[in-house]
Amino acid sequence: MWRVFGVLLLLLVMLLADPRPASAQAKEAELRLGDLVAEAVRNNPELQAAQKRVEAARQKPRQEGALPDPMVSVGYASAGSPIPGSGIGREPTANTGVMVTQELPYPGKRRLMAARAGKEADAELQSYLTVERVVISRVKQAFHKLNHAYENVEVMKRSQDLLMKFVQLAEIRYAAGKAMQQDIFRAQTQFALMETRIVKMQQDLAMAEAEINALVHRPIDARLARPAHLSPKQLDATLAELTAEAEASSPQIAREQKMTEARQLGVSLARKNYKPDFAVSGGYFYMGSMPDMYQFRLDIKLPAWRSKNDAALTEQVQSLEQSRRTYQAMAHETRWKVNEQYIIAQTSWRLLQLFSDSVMPQTELATASSMASYESGAIDSLQVLMNVMTRVEQEERYHEAMLNYFMALVRLEEITGMELLSQ
């Protein structure tokens, strides 16, 4: 009676401590890719720096399109003595006054400078979008590398369990005089070798955790939960669709296009430099008892040194041509990257199917069969260990193919901006 009451009380305490079902608690303990991506977008310092560059660049068009600051001149002219005011009211050349001068660029220059700065700001925005895609891609790649490390450790642990069963079987047969002691030693050696590989995999796991922490701006040694399981799904998009989407939405291509447009405006501005700029001045001068004097002046800045303007125009023309070539190179490189990752994804998917449908089931059967045959004395320990290690190798290759598949899709997402993996 008291035992039943104690069990009920314990269950009540557990429910009050956390009323959520156990499945919900386990789900929350998983590391979810979507949460990491959102956290990186909010907190990544590199992305924040790129955002500030965009905000700074957006201030340039108003500066470039504004008039130069006016200049105010205050002074005097004296007659008979350098003392201020000498001769005022008696001499027509003596006065004190103020002048205001405003520089006026040739019509159209300010508009071109503002438009060029606007294009450069648009290019900076595309640079920000590029950094955003790169950061998100790095988070996703680190997530899959972390999951891959966990999967490999599990493969080794399962294989060690299998080896321990073989050791126990070998010890029984050795005690019965049906096996040699070296069978036990061989299995124990393989067990120890697997332990060394687990240590290396745990290093990979720690490095992936550190990379994720750096990308989301957490303490570098913060512990992370195990990544949520993601089942691979076949890529539905065709190469033509991926290429078209990449060319249409690539921020790197868009940036080079904006820079080409900015350089074109720079060429137009360089041509405007053959035209004169102006300065308009107006002033008032106090003459004492004599009538006040007013002055107006128009200054013209002559572009007399044509060779300087020729060199400036040539510089802008060459910069424009460079931007056009860079744009073409970026578009070509984008198409090549899409093709490369598409081939990797397709090859990895075919390998996944082969491993899961035929290779791994066959190695599983071969291992089980060899264990049974060894127990009956039909085969020796070397054949059993060979089958065990073959099974380990094929499982590792399966998970390697899965990692390659996920990584290829992540890189395709970075290039095209498409969502190819559920988060």
Number of C-alpha atoms within 10 A of each C-alpha: 5 7 8 9 9 11 11 12 12 12 11 12 12 12 12 10 9 10 11 11 9 10 9 9 12 9 11 12 14 14 17 18 19 13 10 20 21 12 17 25 18 13 14 19 15 16 22 16 13 20 19 12 16 20 14 12 19 19 13 18 21 15 14 19 18 12 13 13 9 13 11 13 11 12 11 18 19 18 17 9 10 11 11 15 18 17 20 21 16 13 15 15 14 21 25 19 17 16 17 15 19 18 19 19 18 15 13 12 21 21 16 22 23 19 21 25 24 21 24 24 25 21 26 24 22 22 21 24 19 22 20 21 22 17 21 24 21 21 26 23 22 22 24 24 23 25 22 22 23 18 17 22 22 13 20 21 16 13 19 22 13 18 23 16 14 23 19 13 19 24 18 14 19 16 12 9 10 14 20 15 14 12 21 20 13 16 23 17 13 17 20 13 12 20 16 12 14 20 12 14 20 17 13 17 20 17 18 22 23 20 20 25 22 18 25 22 16 17 10 15 13 11 12 15 11 15 18 17 12 14 10 14 12 13 14 8 12 9 15 12 11 21 22 14 15 25 20 14 14 22 24 23 25 22 25 23 20 23 25 24 20 26 24 19 22 24 21 18 21 22 16 19 20 18 16 16 18 16 15 15 18 15 17 17 20 19 22 17 9 13 11 12 14 13 11 12 11 12 15 13 14 12 14 11 9 11 10 13 17 14 12 17 21 14 15 20 18 13 19 21 15 14 21 18 14 17 21 15 14 19 20 13 13 20 19 13 16 25 17 13 21 23 14 18 23 16 14 21 21 13 19 20 13 13 20 14 11 10 17 19 13 14 21 15 13 17 22 16 14 21 25 15 16 21 19 11 13 10 14 16 23 13 15 23 20 13 21 24 18 17 23 22 15 16 21 18 16 21 19 19 22 21 20 20 26 26 23 22 24 25 21 25 21 22 27 24 18 16 12 17 16 10 13
